[in-house]
Amino acid sequence: MVERRFPNRRDLAPLLTFKVPELDAKKRRLAAALTIEDLRDIARRRTPRAAFDYTEGAAEAEISLARARQAFEDIEFTPSILRDVSTVDTSRTVLGGPVAQPFGIAPTGFTRMMHTEGEIAGATAAAAAGIPFALSTMGTTSIEDVKAANPDGRNWFQLYMWKDRDRSMVLVDRAANAGFDTLLVTVDVPVAGARLRDKRNGMSIPPALTPRTVLNAIPRPAWWINFLTTEPLAFASLDHWSGTVAELIDTMFDPTVTFEDLAWIKEQWPGKLVVKGVQNVQDAQQLTAMGVDGIVLSNHGGRQLDRAPVPFHLLPHVVREVGADTEVLLDTGIMNGADIVAAIAHGARFTLIGRAYLYGLMAGGRDGVDRTIEILSDQVARTMRLLGVTTLDELTPAHVTQLTRLGPLPAAEPTTERADGLR
């Protein structure tokens, strides 16, 4: 028989403490977001479809993006036990300067379309976290305004080469004069990828209002109030553009850029030069021979060539060939701090986050970006502790196994022709 008794008030007291309710709806939403996927769900609910799809979408059937994310899911960690992991150091030196975390904010276009705080939210959040912020040529905030928002932090500028070379180099000079320490030259956009969501949504600057976009915006009044009561949306590096992103790329961007052009840019830039969009070992070797400071393994977030190589799969091969001579960075598909740890273990010096940052921005402006950084930082530190390492330099390929779903078929044997002409 179980002996029963009346509960003692002193025993009940610890069980009856109630959490103080958070009255600020934004703070409540962001505090409840425990993963980047949670922030994505908030962003989808609060952002009109055209803007959300611009962030979410990729090229063609979006296979490249799906494979990049799947690659991070298809890993197996090998932890070590009985290590003192009471303190973990997530900092290191990247491209000649300190970073507090092994990730930074990637360059993104149309950013104020996602949330009116745009690049300023990203730059100030990056400054507070001690990580780099990269401004895109297609950004909606000027070089000088980003510098003013992040005067003491690390600012990087991402360059697309235009057909008007002089105009491109004016941007390079402005970034150098503003004290940006690194130039990211993106080289995987000779023409625009087929971003079908944008075409279906009529994505353009200024936004094209249709009955469909108006109906979609009705349940999202906060976005429209912010959009209509702040500075009109425009590309900060362009005088005016009234078409889609794909039309802009095909009109202005130069498909004739070669390694010789890159060498010329390198001569003009006084800081660190990194080439973004590398997708094979041979190009990585040629760039390293040119003396670039770093390369970013990237398929542009799956937004250019669909079925492109998966950067995470390519990473160990490139690191083996050039990792001793140049810094190898990686983006595309990162949605968790564990993804970042896996990339560092396989030799990446640093990683860049794009969509994860924009999900946070759409979910809550600057506060949402802070929450993105907080989530990823916590995941990085926790994964390191569970692996039994205390510094990024302790991570090695032995900590991570890449499991394979897809693998290349054996190369076909050369055909031989018989004397009778048959094969």
N, C-alpha and C positions, 0 to 999 in steps of 0.2 A: 504494500500500500504506500502511496505517495502522501507524505504529510503536507498539509496545506495550511497557509496562514494569511492573515490580512497583510497586504504590502505596507512596508514602512515608508513614510513620507520622505525620509532621507535617502532611501534606496531609489525612489521614483524620481527625485529631483534631477539627477544627471540625464535621465531618459526623456525629460520633458522640456529640454531647452529648445527653443525655436530660432531658426535662422531669421535675422532681420531682413525683411523684404527689400529688394533693390527697386526704387521707384523710377530710376532712369531706364527707359525702355531699351536704349541702345546698349548701355552697359550690361543690362540683363541679357540681351541677345548674345553679345560678344562673350560674356563670362560663361554662357552655356555652350559655346562652341569649343569643343575639345580637340577637333582635328581640322585639317584644311578642308576636308569634305564637308564638315559642318558649316564652315565659312562659305563654301560654294553654295550650299543650299540657301543660306541667308541671302547671298548675293543674287541668286536666281529669283527669289521672291521680291526683291526690292529694286531690281534694275530692269528697264525695258528690254524686250527680247533682242532687238538689234544690237544694243550695246553688250548685253551678256553673251550673245552668240559670237560677237567679234572676239571676245576673250576666249570663250569655250571652244570655238570651232578650229578646224584645221583644213588642210587641202583635200580635195577630191572626196574619197570615201573615209578619210581620217584614219587610215590604217597606220601611218607612221606614228601618230600620237598614241594610238592604242597599244602598239607594240612597245613603245618607249616606256609607257607606264607598266605594261605587263612584265617587261624585263626587270624592273625593280621588285615587282611582286615575286618573280621567280628567282629569288636568292635564298640561300640558306646560310645563316650565321653560325660560326663556330666559336662559342664563348670559352673563356678560361675562368676557372674558379679559384677561390681563396686568394684573391688579390685585394690589396687595400685601395678601394676606390672612393674613399671618403671625400676626396677633392678631385675635380676633373677640370682640366684646362682645355678650352675649345678655341683658343687663340693661336695665331701663327702669323708669319710674315708672308705676304702675297704681293708680287710685283713691286717689291721694294718698300712696302709699307705694312703697318700692322692692321690686322682684322681681328675682331673679337669672336667671330663665328666663322665656320668654314663655308659660308654662303653670303651672297650679296644680291642686290635687286637688279634684275636684268633690264635692259632698255625695252620700253614698250611704247607703241604709238597710240594715238587717240585717247590718251590716258584720262583727260578731263571729261571725256564722254562717259567713262565708267563711273566717275564721281567728280563733282566739281572741284574738290580739293586737289585732285590729280597728282602731278609730279611733286608738288610741294609737300603733300602728305608722305610720299615715298622718301623724299630727300630728308625731311626732318626726322622721320622714324628711323631711317638708316643712321643718321647722325647720333641719335640717342642710343642706338644699339651698338655703335662702333663698327658698322659694316659699310662697304661701298654702295653708292647709288649710281646707276648708269642712266644717262639721259639719251633718248633716241633722237636721231635726225627728224623723225616723224612725231616728236613730242609736242605737247600743247602748252608748254611753259618754256620760256627763253633760257638760254645758257646763263645769262646774268642773274635771272630771278632764282634759278636753282642754286647758284653760288651764294646768293644773299640768304637763302633759306638754310643752307648748309655751309657756312663760311669756314668751319674748321675741320669738317669731315672730308672723306675721300669721295670726290666726284669723278666719274668717268664719262666720256662722251662717245657715243656710238655713231659712226659715220657710214652713210651710204654714198657711193660715188655717183654724182649726177653727170648727165651729158655736158652740162655747163660746169667744167672743172673749176673755173675761177670762183663760182658761187659755192661750190663744195669747200674750197680751201678758205673762203671767208669764215665759214663755220669753224673750221679747224683752228684758224687764228683766234677767233673769239674764245674758243674753249681754252686754248693755251694762255691767252691773256687773263682769263678768269681764274686760272690756277687749277684747272682740271689736270689730274696727274696721269691719266691713262686714256689712250685712244683705242676704241674697239672698232676695227674696220670689218664690216659685215660683207661677206663675199659670196653668199649663196642666193642672191636675188638678181640674176641677170634679167629675169622677167618675173612677173607676179605669179605665184601659185594660184591654182583654181580654188578659191575659197568660196565654196558654193553657198554656205550660209549667208555670207555677206551679200552675194548677188541676189539671193531670194529676199533678203530683208531690205535691199536698196541702201546698204550702208554707205554713207557719204558724209562729207563735211562741206557745208552745214547739213544737219540731218534732213532727210527727205520725209516729210510728213505725209502719210497715206492713211486712209481709213483704218487699215490694219494696225499701224503703229499707234494711232490715237486710241483705238480700243484697248490695245495692250498696255498703254500707259495709264489708263483710268485708275486701276487699283494701285498705282505707284506714284501718288501725288508728291511725295517728298522729293523724288528724283527730279520731277518736272519743275517744282518750285525752285530748287537749287539751280537747275539748268537755265531757267528763264530770268532769274534775278541776279545772275553773276555775269562776268565778262563773257562775251560771245565766244563760242568754241572756234578755234582756228589752229592750224599748224604754226607753231611759233617760228619755224625756220622758213616759212613760205609767205609770200605776200597775199596770195589768195588761191584757193582751190575749191571747186564746186562739183567735183566728181567723186567716184569711188576710189578706194585705196588702190585697187588693181589698176585702174586707169591712170592714177598718178604715177605708180611704179613704172608702167609701160611707157608713159610719156616722158618722164624725167630721168629715170635711172638708166645707167649706162651698161649695156650688155657686152661692151668691148673691153672691159677692164681686165688686165692681165697682171702677171707677176711683176712686169716692168713698171706698171703703174703703182703697184703696191710699194715697190722699192723707192719710187719717187715720193710717195706720201711719207714713207719712213724718214726720208731726208728732211722733210718739212716739220715733222713733229718733234718737239723737244723732250717729251716724256716717254713713258712706257707705251709700246705699241703691241696690241694683241689682235690676232686675226680670228674672227668669229664665223663659224659655218664650215669648219673643216670636217670632211666625211670619209677620208681614206688615209692610209698610212703614207702613201707616196707624197701626197700634198703636204702632210705634216712634216715629212723629211725635207722637202724643198723649202718650206717656210723656215724651218729651223736653220737650214744652211744659209738663208738670207739674213739670219740674226734677229728675227722678231723676238720679243720678250715673252710672248705667250701665245697659245692657240686655244680656242674654245671649240671642243667637239660638240657640234650642234646640228640638228636638221631643222632649225628655225621653229622649234616647237611643233613640227609636223605640218607647218603652214606653207611649205614650198613644194618640194618633190614628195608626193606620196609614195610609200614603200621605200623610202630612203633608209640608209643604214641606221641602226639603233645606236646612239652615242655611247650608252653604257656598255654594250657589247664590244664596241670598237675600242673603248678606253684602254684595256690592258695591252692591246697590240701596239697602240700608239705610244703608251708610256714606255714599253719595252724598247722601242726604237729611238725615241727622242726625249724621254723624260729626264735624262741626265743633263740635257742641254737647253731645254726650254720648259717653262711652266705650262702644264696641261690643265685646262679648266673644262668644265662640262655643264651643259644645261639640257633641257627637254625631259619632261616626264616626272620631275621631282614633285612629290606630293606629301612627303613625310621626312622627318629628320633621319629616320633609318635609311632612306634612299641616299641622303647626303653622306652618312657614315660609310655606306657601301661604296660610294664613289671614291671617297678619300682612301679607303682600304685598298682599292684597286689602282691607286696612284694619282688620282686627281689632286691637284694642289688646292683647288677651290671650285665652288659651284655657283651657279646663278639661278635665281627663281623668277619666273615671269607670271604665269597664271596664278600660282599660289599667292603672290603679292597682290594681284588684281582682284582675286576673290575677297581678300581682306579689305581692300580699298572699297569695293562695291558694298561690302557688308557694313562698313562703318567709317569710311574716310580714314583720317589719320589714326583714330583709335583702332580701326580694323586692321590697318597695316601693323600697328604695334602688336596686335593679337596674333597675326600671322607669324611675326618674328618670335614672339614668346612661345607659341606652340612648337615651331620648328626647333628653337633653341632647347626647349625642355626635352624634346624627342632625341635630339643629338646627344645631349648629356646623359640621358637615361640609357640610350642604346650603348654608349661607350662604357658606362658602369656595368651593364649586364654582360658586355663582352669581356670585361676585366681589364680595360685600358684606362689610363688617366690623361693621356695626351694624344693629339691627332697623329703625331709621328710614330706612336706605338701601333697604329693600325697597319696591317699588312694584308696581302691577298689571302693569307691563310685564314683570316677571319671571315671570309665571304666566299661562298661557292655559287657560281652562276649556273642555275639549272636551265636546261634548254627545252623549249617546245619546238622551235624551228631551227633547222640547221641546213647548210648548203648541201645540195646533192653532189656526188662525185662529178668531176668535170668529164664531159663527153670525150671519148677517144676520137682522134682524127680519123676521118673516113678514108678508105683506100679504094681505088678504082681498079676493077678487073680488066683484063685484056679485052673482053668482049664489050666493054663500055658500061657494064652493070656495076652497081655498088653493093 
